[in-house]
Amino acid sequence: MKKGFRWIPVYIIMALAVCFSVSAAAEFSGEEEEVRDTVVSLCTGIQNYDAHAVSSCLKNVSSLTYVSEENAPYVNRFIRENNQQLFRYEIMNLSVDGEKATVMVKMQYPNASDIFQKAMDQLFLYSMTKPDVKTEKAVRKFGKFIRTYAELVNIPVRTEMVSLSLTKKDGTWKIGRMSRKLNMILNDGYPKAIQNFEKSYEKE
C-alpha cells in the first residue's frame, strides 16, 4: 500500500492522499526572497492539487497526504477544481534567523467536508444493498454522490492562518512538514470527513 493512502472499510475505496493562488508579491531581498519562493511554490502546488510540487517544498515528505488520481479520480478532480477556483493566500509575515525562517500565511480554501461526509454515508448505504459491488463501480458511485450534493449547496469558503517553519539545507529552503491544518486545507476538508465517518460507524 502506498504511503499517504488510507482505506475505509465497508467496500469503500477512498484513497486519502494529498496540495493552492498567488497573492500580491511583497518586496523581499536576499534570503527572504528565497524563503518566499518556497512558500509560493507550496501554495501554487496546493492550488493545482499537485502532490509532486508540494512534496518538493517539504523536508518531511511523509507528512503529506493527498487523494490519488489513480485510486480515486473523481475525488481528485473535484478537489483540484475547487482549489483552482477558490483557493487564495496572502503572506502576512516573514522572518529569517540564520538558517531558520518562519512565515505566517493567510489561506482561504473551500471546505467541502460536509459534502464528502454525506457522499460517504450514501455510499455506505449503497454498499449495504450491493455487497458484491466492484471497486471500480463503487469509486464511480462515490464521485457521483459528491457531485450531487455539491450541486445542492455553495461550497463554504474558510480562512485559516497557517504558520510555516522552514530550514535551509544544502542551499535550499524547505518547509518542515505538512501540519494537520495544512493537510485539511489542501484536501478541502476531506480528512475531517473521513474521521467523522469512521467515528459515526464505530458507535453502531
C-alpha positions in Angstrom: 0.0 0.0 0.0 1.4 3.3 -1.0 2.4 5.9 1.6 -0.2 8.5 2.1 -3.2 6.3 1.4 -5.8 5.2 3.9 -8.6 2.8 3.1 -12.1 2.9 4.7 -13.9 -0.4 5.4 -17.3 -1.4 4.0 -16.3 -1.8 0.4 -15.5 1.9 0.1 -12.3 2.8 -1.8 -11.4 6.3 -0.8 -7.7 6.9 -1.3 -6.6 9.5 1.1 -3.7 11.1 -0.3 -2.7 14.9 -0.6 -1.5 20.1 -2.1 -3.0 26.4 -3.5 -3.2 31.0 -5.9 -0.6 33.6 -6.0 -1.0 36.6 -3.8 0.3 40.1 -4.5 4.0 39.9 -4.1 5.6 41.9 -1.3 9.1 43.2 -1.6 11.8 41.0 -0.1 15.5 40.7 -0.5 18.2 38.0 -0.3 17.3 35.1 1.9 13.8 36.4 2.4 13.1 36.2 -1.3 14.3 32.6 -1.4 12.0 31.7 1.6 9.1 33.5 -0.2 9.8 31.5 -3.4 9.4 28.2 -1.4 6.2 29.3 0.1 4.8 30.5 -3.2 5.8 27.1 -4.8 3.9 25.3 -2.0 0.8 27.4 -2.4 0.8 27.1 -6.2 1.2 23.3 -5.8 -1.8 23.3 -3.4 -3.9 25.3 -5.8 -3.2 22.9 -8.7 -3.5 19.9 -6.3 -0.1 18.8 -7.5 1.4 16.4 -4.9 4.8 16.4 -6.6 5.1 20.2 -6.5 4.0 20.3 -2.8 6.4 17.5 -1.8 9.3 19.3 -3.4 8.8 22.1 -0.9 8.9 19.7 2.1 11.7 18.4 4.3 9.4 15.6 5.7 7.6 14.3 2.7 5.8 11.5 4.6 3.7 14.2 6.4 1.9 14.9 3.1 -1.4 13.2 2.4 -3.4 13.6 -0.8 -6.1 11.9 -2.9 -4.5 9.8 -5.6 -5.9 10.3 -9.1 -5.1 6.7 -9.8 -7.2 5.3 -7.0 -9.9 8.0 -6.7 -10.0 10.0 -9.9 -13.4 11.6 -9.2 -12.4 12.9 -5.8 -9.0 14.1 -7.1 -10.7 16.0 -9.9 -13.3 17.5 -7.6 -10.7 18.8 -5.1 -8.4 20.1 -7.9 -11.3 22.1 -9.5 -12.3 23.6 -6.1 -8.7 24.6 -5.3 -8.1 26.2 -8.6 -11.3 28.2 -8.3 -11.4 29.1 -4.6 -8.0 28.9 -3.0 -6.3 32.1 -2.2 -3.4 33.0 0.0 -1.5 36.0 1.3 1.9 36.1 3.1 1.3 38.1 6.2 4.7 38.0 7.9 8.1 36.5 7.0 11.2 36.4 9.2 14.6 34.8 8.7 17.1 34.0 11.5 20.2 32.3 10.2 19.2 29.0 8.6 15.7 29.1 10.0 12.6 31.0 8.9 9.0 31.5 9.9 6.2 32.6 7.6 2.7 33.4 8.5 0.2 32.8 5.6 -3.5 33.6 5.4 -5.2 30.9 3.4 -8.7 30.9 2.0 -9.9 27.4 1.0 -13.0 25.5 0.0 -14.3 23.3 2.9 -16.3 20.5 1.4 -16.1 18.2 4.5 -19.9 18.1 4.8 -20.3 17.2 1.2 -17.7 14.4 1.4 -19.4 13.0 4.6 -22.8 12.9 3.0 -21.4 11.2 0.0 -19.7 8.6 2.2 -22.9 8.0 4.1 -24.7 7.5 0.8 -22.0 5.1 -0.5 -22.2 3.1 2.7 -26.0 2.7 2.3 -25.5 1.7 -1.3 -22.8 -0.9 -0.4 -25.2 -2.4 2.0 -27.7 -3.1 -0.7 -25.0 -4.1 -3.2 -22.5 -6.1 -1.1 -20.8 -7.6 -4.2 -20.3 -4.2 -5.9 -17.0 -4.0 -7.7 -14.4 -1.5 -6.5 -14.4 0.4 -9.8 -18.2 0.9 -9.7 -18.1 2.0 -6.0 -15.5 4.6 -6.9 -17.7 6.0 -9.7 -20.7 6.0 -7.4 -18.8 7.9 -4.7 -17.8 10.5 -7.3 -21.5 10.8 -8.5 -22.7 11.3 -4.9 -20.1 14.0 -4.3 -21.2 15.9 -7.4 -24.9 15.5 -6.5 -24.5 17.0 -3.0 -22.1 19.7 -4.3 -24.8 20.9 -6.8 -27.2 21.5 -3.9 -25.1 23.9 -1.9 -22.4 26.5 -2.4 -19.2 25.1 -1.1 -18.3 27.0 2.1 -15.0 29.0 2.0 -13.0 29.2 5.2 -10.0 31.3 6.1 -7.1 30.0 8.3 -3.9 31.4 9.5 -1.0 29.0 8.9 2.4 29.2 10.4 5.2 27.6 8.3 8.6 26.7 9.7 11.4 26.5 7.2 15.1 25.4 7.4 17.9 25.9 4.9 19.7 22.7 3.9 22.3 22.4 1.1 21.4 25.9 0.0 17.7 25.2 -0.3 14.8 26.4 1.9 12.4 23.6 2.9 9.2 23.6 4.9 9.5 21.2 7.8 6.3 19.3 7.4 2.6 19.3 6.5 0.6 20.0 9.6 -2.9 18.6 10.2 -4.4 22.0 9.4 -2.4 22.3 6.2 -3.4 18.8 5.0 -7.0 19.8 5.8 -6.7 22.9 3.7 -5.1 21.0 0.9 -7.8 18.4 0.7 -10.9 20.6 1.1 -11.7 19.1 4.5 -11.6 15.5 3.2 -9.6 14.2 6.2 -12.2 15.6 8.6 -15.0 13.8 6.7 -13.2 10.5 6.9 -12.6 11.0 10.6 -16.3 11.8 11.3 -17.4 8.9 9.1 -15.3 6.4 11.0 -16.5 7.7 14.4 -20.1 7.5 13.4 -20.0 3.9 12.3 -17.7 2.8 15.2 -20.6 3.6 17.5 -23.0 1.3 15.8 
